[in-house]
């Protein structure tokens, strides 16, 4: 392997690498070599791509458009292994051209082995172009399907370089299914998906990822249906489920390791009309934790929350629907206060982040260890700070409030649309209003919106009429529309895979009770009454928080409206 990789690297660039960096380059997969080279040369990836192309005398290709006419020329496995994709380039060759060239975008410089394989499958001479590895990989997925190289039928003349000594695996259908499942999960990690859904439909097995809160259909190989039963069985075996039981729902977990990533995957199966539907929740045990800054909190919001985090007792609640980042926020708060002089215990379902120095506990409802039972035992452990993953019932709520009133700082979550709604939800559960008013120090409602791609977003003019309507829906001052002529808009590029968005950012509504609101709680006032009072005393709503993020260029009005309109109604 050493000679071909280094042989493709131009001497001018190879001379700038020391032995350690050369070794790192040799060990990196093709789609990661540009990243390694960029780090070794102290360049950005676009700069490294330009330098590599210039040194090798090749063109760079941007805004790639695949060539559908050439799709069937190359085996999917070869395309996956070498990270190459046939593209349209320039004018279409004349019909009388004897052998038109085959334009190929590659994530790395071609070598003789690649050219030899190409000559095996097509007489068309290759014309090479270097392109952004992420985009090449994404186009391969879109046009050949995730894991299509694993399940490929037909011509077995091509053998992947890394499996030359394992040819028995190539022809083994079981091994192909194992590799396919691994490819699908690995791609989900690459796309930063939180869930994978395997959904048997009439005539197809549909696979979808949840990325940035939205479900995204995954392109799959054309022959996937043939392997449906084997794939479902493989997933159930990985989760240690009963593969012969197809009539009842089952739950399990998978410990998945690939490419240095360790995942704790929660597995849920349900029987459907065609076959079992399987959902995987991906929990990256080594995922980089979020700080309050990275969550998207402004300096003012951080100051409001930090002041309460210093309290010795009380309850801090984070509210929002499933998938709105509540656990992530609580984790950021824990890291903010974590120190050697505090005993912190968490009760979670599941444990999403590992926090050094914190005692983390997993609930086990199947053996009778619920949030309420765990909380009772934790109170005997001399904690200073307790995090309860969720308040689901009156029992848990009562124990949490009693803990806060006896000198503990308690963090937890509730499912309510807005922050004032958490107060009325606790009262509706049967908690006495005077206990709620005494214990609750802060309620934070939050949502996650997609963040504009910093590489391609551009200012665009806005229609005043639409802006006025949007501001009215968000509860903002419509007069601001007179001052705004343009806002940043999504464009789409290779880096964001054409969506115009990369990652997510939080919107926050921070509700803190004052004397007037204490009185309203004791009177069992409605959520609307509490919200009106809070706004009069300066609470910024989710809509107003979203508008601030739009003005700052982090997201778009359409995205904010999509996420929080329901909450504001």
C-alpha positions in Angstrom: 0.0 0.0 0.0 2.8 2.5 0.7 4.3 2.8 -2.7 1.0 3.5 -4.6 -0.2 6.2 -2.2 3.1 8.0 -2.0 3.7 7.6 -5.7 0.5 9.6 -6.5 1.6 12.5 -4.3 3.6 15.1 -6.3 7.3 15.4 -5.2 6.9 19.1 -4.4 4.2 18.3 -1.8 5.8 15.0 -0.6 9.0 16.8 0.3 7.1 19.0 2.8 5.9 16.0 4.8 7.9 14.4 7.7 7.8 10.6 8.3 4.9 10.8 10.8 2.7 12.8 8.5 3.6 10.5 5.6 2.5 7.5 7.7 -0.7 9.2 8.7 -1.4 9.9 5.0 -0.7 6.2 4.1 -3.1 5.0 6.8 -5.9 7.3 5.9 -8.8 6.1 3.7 -9.0 7.8 0.3 -11.8 10.2 1.3 -9.8 11.4 4.4 -6.4 11.9 2.7 -7.1 15.5 1.7 -7.9 16.4 5.3 -4.7 14.7 6.5 -2.7 16.5 3.8 -4.3 19.9 4.7 -3.4 19.5 8.3 0.2 18.4 7.5 0.7 21.5 5.2 -1.1 23.9 7.5 -3.7 24.7 4.8 -7.5 24.7 4.6 -9.0 21.8 2.7 -9.9 24.0 -0.4 -6.3 25.4 -0.4 -4.9 21.8 -0.1 -7.1 20.7 -2.9 -6.0 23.5 -5.2 -2.3 22.9 -4.3 -2.7 19.1 -4.9 -4.4 19.6 -8.3 -1.9 22.3 -9.4 1.1 20.1 -8.4 -0.4 17.1 -10.2 -1.5 19.0 -13.3 -5.2 18.2 -12.9 -8.3 20.3 -12.9 -10.5 20.8 -9.9 -14.3 20.3 -10.4 -16.9 22.1 -8.4 -20.7 22.0 -8.5 -20.4 18.4 -9.7 -23.2 17.0 -11.9 -23.1 13.2 -12.3 -23.2 11.6 -15.7 -26.2 9.2 -15.6 -25.2 7.7 -19.0 -22.0 6.5 -17.4 -23.5 5.1 -14.2 -23.6 1.5 -15.4 -20.1 1.4 -16.7 -18.4 0.9 -13.4 -19.2 -1.5 -10.6 -20.6 0.1 -7.4 -17.9 -1.5 -5.3 -15.1 0.0 -7.4 -16.7 3.4 -7.2 -17.1 3.1 -3.4 -13.6 1.8 -2.8 -11.8 4.4 -4.9 -14.2 7.2 -4.2 -14.7 8.2 -7.9 -17.8 9.3 -9.7 -18.5 9.8 -13.5 -19.4 13.4 -14.1 -20.6 15.6 -16.9 -17.9 18.1 -18.0 -18.0 20.7 -20.8 -19.7 20.0 -24.1 -21.2 16.6 -24.8 -18.9 14.6 -27.1 -19.8 14.5 -30.8 -21.9 11.4 -31.7 -19.3 10.4 -34.3 -16.5 10.4 -31.7 -14.9 6.9 -31.8 -14.4 6.6 -28.0 -15.6 9.6 -26.0 -13.6 10.3 -22.8 -15.0 9.4 -19.4 -14.7 12.3 -17.0 -14.2 11.2 -13.4 -14.2 13.2 -10.2 -11.9 11.7 -7.6 -11.3 12.4 -3.9 -7.6 11.7 -4.4 -5.1 11.4 -7.1 -5.5 8.4 -9.5 -2.9 5.7 -9.6 -2.1 3.0 -12.1 -4.1 0.4 -10.3 -7.2 2.5 -10.7 -6.6 3.1 -14.4 -6.1 -0.7 -14.9 -9.4 -1.4 -13.3 -11.1 1.2 -15.4 -9.7 -0.3 -18.6 -11.2 -3.6 -17.4 -14.7 -2.2 -17.5 -14.7 0.5 -20.2 -12.7 1.4 -23.3 -13.4 5.1 -22.7 -10.2 6.9 -21.7 -10.4 8.5 -18.3 -10.1 12.3 -17.8 -9.4 13.0 -14.1 -10.7 15.9 -12.0 -10.1 16.4 -8.3 -13.1 17.4 -6.2 -14.1 17.9 -2.6 -14.1 14.5 -1.0 -17.3 15.1 1.0 -19.2 15.9 -2.2 -17.8 13.0 -4.2 -18.8 10.6 -1.4 -22.3 12.2 -1.2 -22.8 11.8 -4.9 -21.8 8.2 -4.8 -24.3 7.6 -2.0 -27.0 9.5 -4.0 -26.5 7.7 -7.3 -25.4 4.2 -6.2 -27.0 3.9 -2.7 -25.5 3.5 0.8 -23.6 0.2 0.9 -24.3 -0.6 -2.7 -20.7 -1.9 -3.0 -21.6 -4.5 -0.3 -24.7 -6.0 -2.0 -23.6 -5.8 -5.6 -24.8 -8.6 -7.9 -23.4 -9.8 -11.1 -19.7 -9.3 -12.2 -17.4 -10.6 -9.4 -14.3 -9.8 -11.5 -13.6 -6.8 -9.3 -12.2 -7.5 -5.9 -11.7 -4.7 -3.4 -8.0 -4.0 -2.6 -8.5 -4.5 1.1 -10.2 -7.9 0.6 -7.8 -9.6 -1.8 -6.9 -12.1 0.9 -10.5 -12.5 2.0 -12.2 -13.4 -1.3 -14.5 -15.9 0.6 -16.1 -12.8 2.3 -16.8 -11.2 -1.1 -19.0 -14.1 -2.2 -20.6 -14.8 1.1 -24.1 -13.3 1.3 -24.1 -13.2 5.1 -20.9 -11.2 5.1 -22.3 -8.8 2.5 -25.3 -8.1 4.7 -23.0 -7.5 7.7 -20.9 -5.1 5.7 -24.0 -3.4 4.4 -25.5 -2.8 7.9 -22.1 -1.5 9.0 -22.0 0.9 6.0 -25.5 2.3 6.8 -24.7 2.9 10.4 -21.2 4.4 9.6 -22.8 6.7 7.0 -25.4 7.8 9.6 -22.5 8.7 11.9 -20.8 10.6 9.1 -24.1 12.5 8.4 -24.5 13.3 12.1 -27.8 11.5 12.2 -29.5 10.8 15.5 -31.8 8.0 14.3 -32.0 5.4 11.6 -35.4 4.0 10.6 -35.6 0.7 8.6 -39.1 0.7 7.2 -40.4 -2.3 5.1 -42.9 -1.0 2.5 -44.7 -2.6 -0.4 -41.9 -3.6 -2.8 -39.1 -1.9 -1.0 -37.1 -1.5 2.2 -37.0 2.2 3.0 -34.2 3.6 5.1 -34.3 7.1 6.5 -32.0 9.1 8.7 -33.0 11.9 11.1 -30.5 14.7 10.4 -30.8 18.1 12.1 -34.3 17.2 13.2 -35.6 16.3 9.8 -36.1 12.8 8.2 -34.0 12.3 5.2 -34.6 9.4 2.8 -31.4 7.4 2.2 -30.6 6.3 -1.4 -30.3 2.5 -1.3 -29.1 -0.2 -3.8 -31.7 -1.3 -6.3 -31.5 -4.9 -5.2 -32.0 -4.2 -1.5 -35.4 -5.8 -1.2 -33.8 -9.2 -1.9 -31.8 -8.9 1.3 -34.6 -7.5 3.5 -35.1 -10.5 5.8 -31.4 -11.0 6.2 -30.9 -7.4 7.2 -33.7 -7.4 9.8 -32.3 -10.6 11.2 -28.8 -9.1 11.3 -30.0 -6.1 13.3 -31.9 -8.3 15.7 -28.8 -10.5 16.3 -26.7 -7.4 16.9 -29.2 -6.2 19.5 -29.4 -9.7 21.1 -33.1 -10.0 20.3 -35.2 -13.1 19.6 -35.0 -13.4 15.8 -37.8 -16.0 15.7 -40.3 -13.6 17.4 -41.8 -11.5 14.7 -45.3 -10.8 16.3 -44.3 -8.7 19.3 -42.3 -5.5 19.7 -38.9 -5.9 21.1 -36.3 -3.5 22.6 -32.5 -4.0 22.7 -29.2 -2.2 22.4 -26.1 -2.5 20.3 -22.5 -1.5 21.2 -21.2 -0.5 17.8 -17.5 0.3 17.1 -16.3 1.6 13.7 -13.5 4.0 12.5 -12.7 4.9 16.1 -16.3 5.7 17.0 -18.1 4.0 19.8 -21.9 4.1 19.7 -24.5 3.0 22.2 -27.4 2.2 19.9 -30.9 1.8 21.3 -33.0 -0.6 19.1 -36.8 -0.9 18.9 -38.7 -3.2 16.6 -42.4 -3.3 15.9 -44.3 -5.7 13.6 -45.9 -4.0 10.5 -48.0 -5.2 7.6 -45.0 -6.2 5.5 -42.2 -7.0 8.0 -40.7 -5.7 11.2 -39.9 -2.0 11.3 -36.7 -1.2 13.2 -35.6 2.1 14.7 -32.1 2.8 15.9 -31.3 5.7 18.2 -27.6 6.6 18.0 -25.8 7.7 21.1 -22.2 8.6 20.6 -20.4 7.9 23.9 -17.4 10.0 23.0 -19.4 12.8 21.4 -17.9 16.2 22.0 -20.0 17.9 24.8 -21.7 21.2 24.2 -20.9 24.4 26.2 -23.5 27.1 26.7 -21.7 29.1 24.0 -22.0 26.3 21.5 -25.7 25.8 22.3 -26.2 29.2 20.8 -26.9 31.2 24.0 -26.3 34.9 23.9 -24.1 36.5 26.7 -27.3 37.8 28.3 -29.0 34.4 28.4 -25.8 32.8 29.8 -25.7 35.4 32.5 -29.3 34.8 33.5 -28.8 31.0 33.7 -25.3 31.2 35.4 -26.8 33.3 38.2 -29.2 30.5 39.1 -26.6 27.7 38.7 -24.8 29.2 41.6 -27.9 28.7 43.9 -27.5 26.0 46.6 -31.0 24.7 46.1 -34.1 25.0 43.8 -35.3 23.4 40.6 -34.2 24.3 37.1 -36.4 22.9 34.4 -35.8 22.7 30.6 -38.9 22.2 28.5 -39.6 21.3 24.8 -40.6 18.5 22.6 -38.6 15.3 22.0 -35.4 16.1 20.1 -35.2 19.8 21.1 -31.9 19.4 22.9 -33.1 19.4 26.5 -30.6 16.7 27.7 -27.8 18.5 25.9 -28.6 21.7 27.7 -28.7 20.1 31.1 -25.4 18.4 30.3 -23.9 21.8 29.5 -25.2 23.2 32.8 -23.6 20.3 34.7 -20.3 20.8 33.1 -20.5 24.5 34.0 -20.8 23.8 37.7 -18.9 20.6 37.9 -16.1 20.8 40.5 -14.4 18.6 43.1 -16.4 20.2 46.0 -19.8 19.2 44.6 -21.3 15.7 44.6 -23.3 15.4 41.4 -25.6 12.5 40.6 -27.7 12.1 37.5 -30.6 9.7 36.7 -31.0 9.3 33.0 -32.8 7.3 30.3 -30.5 6.8 28.4 -27.1 8.2 29.4 -26.3 10.4 26.4 -23.1 12.0 27.5 -20.3 10.9 29.9 -19.4 13.7 32.3 -16.1 13.2 34.1 -16.4 13.3 37.9 -20.2 12.9 37.8 -22.0 9.8 39.1 -24.4 8.8 36.3 -27.2 6.3 36.8 -29.4 4.5 34.2 -33.1 3.9 35.0 -34.3 0.3 34.5 -38.1 0.3 34.4 -38.1 -3.4 33.5 -36.7 -4.3 36.9 -38.7 -1.6 38.8 -36.0 1.1 38.8 -38.1 4.1 37.7 -37.1 7.8 37.9 -39.0 8.1 41.2 -37.5 5.0 42.8 -34.0 6.0 41.6 -34.5 9.5 43.0 -35.5 8.2 46.4 -32.2 6.2 46.6 -30.1 9.1 45.3 -31.3 11.3 48.1 -29.6 8.9 50.6 -26.3 9.4 48.7 -25.6 12.9 50.1 -25.8 14.7 46.7 -25.4 18.4 46.3 -26.8 18.5 42.7 -29.2 16.0 41.2 -30.2 15.7 37.5 -33.4 13.8 36.8 -33.7 13.0 33.1 -37.5 13.7 33.0 -40.4 14.4 35.3 -43.0 12.0 34.0 -45.4 11.6 36.9 -46.6 13.1 40.1 -44.5 10.8 42.2 -41.2 12.0 40.6 -42.3 15.6 40.7 -43.1 15.5 44.4 -39.8 13.9 45.3 -37.9 16.4 43.1 -39.6 19.3 44.8 -39.0 17.9 48.2 -35.3 17.5 47.3 -35.1 21.1 46.2 -36.7 22.3 49.4 -34.3 20.3 51.6 -31.2 21.9 50.1 -30.5 20.3 46.8 -30.1 21.9 43.3 -32.2 19.8 41.0 -32.2 19.8 37.1 -34.9 18.1 35.1 -37.0 18.3 31.9 -40.7 18.5 31.1 -42.6 18.2 27.8 -44.4 21.5 27.5 -44.6 24.0 24.6 -43.4 27.0 26.4 -41.7 27.9 29.7 -44.7 29.2 31.7 -46.5 26.0 30.7 -44.2 24.0 33.0 -45.7 25.7 36.0 -49.3 24.8 35.1 -48.2 21.3 34.1 -46.9 20.6 37.6 -50.0 22.0 39.2 -52.1 19.9 36.8 -50.1 16.8 38.0 -51.4 17.5 41.5 -48.5 19.4 43.0 -49.7 22.1 45.4 -49.2 25.6 43.9 -47.3 26.9 47.0 -44.7 24.1 46.6 -44.3 24.8 42.9 -43.8 28.5 43.5 -41.3 27.9 46.3 -39.2 25.3 44.5 -39.0 26.4 40.8 -36.2 28.9 40.3 -35.9 28.9 36.5 -37.7 27.4 33.5 -36.0 27.3 30.0 -38.1 26.5 26.9 -36.0 25.6 23.9 -36.1 24.6 20.3 -33.4 23.7 17.7 -33.3 25.3 14.3 -31.0 24.5 11.4 -28.0 26.7 11.1 -27.1 28.4 7.8 -24.0 27.0 6.1 -21.3 29.6 6.7 -19.6 28.7 3.4 -22.5 29.4 1.0 -25.2 31.5 2.7 -25.6 34.9 1.1 -27.7 38.1 1.8 -30.9 38.1 -0.2 -33.7 40.8 -0.4 -36.8 40.2 1.6 -40.4 41.1 0.8 -41.7 43.6 3.3 -45.3 42.2 3.4 -44.1 38.7 4.1 -41.7 40.0 6.8 -44.4 41.9 8.5 -46.6 38.8 8.6 -43.8 36.7 9.9 -42.9 39.1 12.7 -46.6 39.2 13.8 -46.6 35.4 14.0 -43.4 35.4 16.1 -44.8 38.1 18.4 -42.1 40.6 17.4 -42.4 44.3 16.6 -43.6 44.6 13.1 -42.1 48.1 12.8 -38.7 46.4 12.5 -39.6 45.4 9.0 -39.1 49.0 7.9 -35.4 48.7 8.9 -34.7 45.3 7.2 -34.1 45.1 3.4 -32.1 41.9 3.2 -31.4 38.8 5.3 -29.1 35.8 4.9 -30.5 33.0 2.8 -29.5 29.3 2.1 -27.7 28.7 -1.2 -26.3 25.1 -1.1 -22.8 24.0 -1.8 -20.5 20.9 -1.7 -19.9 21.5 2.0 -23.5 21.4 3.1 -24.5 18.8 0.5 -26.7 21.3 -1.3 -29.1 21.9 1.6 -27.8 25.4 2.6 -27.7 24.3 6.2 -25.1 22.7 8.5 -25.7 21.8 12.1 -28.3 23.4 14.5 -28.5 26.2 16.9 -30.8 26.7 19.9 -33.6 29.2 20.6 -34.3 29.9 24.3 -37.2 31.3 26.3 -36.1 31.9 29.9 -38.8 32.3 32.6 -38.0 33.3 36.1 -40.7 33.8 38.7 -40.9 37.2 40.5 -43.3 38.2 43.3 -46.1 39.0 41.0 -45.8 35.6 39.3 -45.6 33.9 42.6 -49.0 35.3 43.4 -50.4 34.2 40.1 -49.1 30.6 40.6 -50.8 30.5 44.0 -54.1 31.6 42.4 -53.7 28.7 39.8 -53.5 31.2 37.0 -53.5 30.0 33.4 -50.4 29.5 31.2 -51.5 32.5 29.1 -51.8 34.8 32.2 -48.3 33.7 33.4 -46.8 34.2 30.0 -48.3 37.7 29.6 -46.9 38.7 33.1 -43.5 37.3 32.2 -43.4 39.2 28.9 -44.3 42.4 30.7 -41.3 41.8 33.0 -38.9 41.3 30.1 -39.1 37.6 29.2 -38.0 37.1 25.6 -40.2 34.5 23.8 -39.1 31.7 21.6 -40.3 33.8 18.6 -38.3 36.8 19.7 -35.2 34.6 20.3 -35.6 33.2 16.8 -35.8 36.7 15.2 -32.6 37.7 17.0 -30.8 34.6 15.5 -32.3 35.5 12.0 -31.0 39.1 12.2 -27.6 37.8 13.3 -27.4 35.6 10.2 -27.5 32.2 12.0 -30.7 30.9 10.5 -33.7 31.9 8.4 -37.2 33.1 9.1 -38.7 30.1 7.4 -36.7 27.8 9.6 -37.8 29.6 12.8 -41.4 29.6 11.7 -41.2 25.9 10.9 -39.9 25.0 14.4 -41.8 27.3 16.8 -45.1 28.4 15.2 -46.9 25.6 17.0 -45.3 26.6 20.3 -46.5 30.2 19.9 -50.1 29.4 19.2 
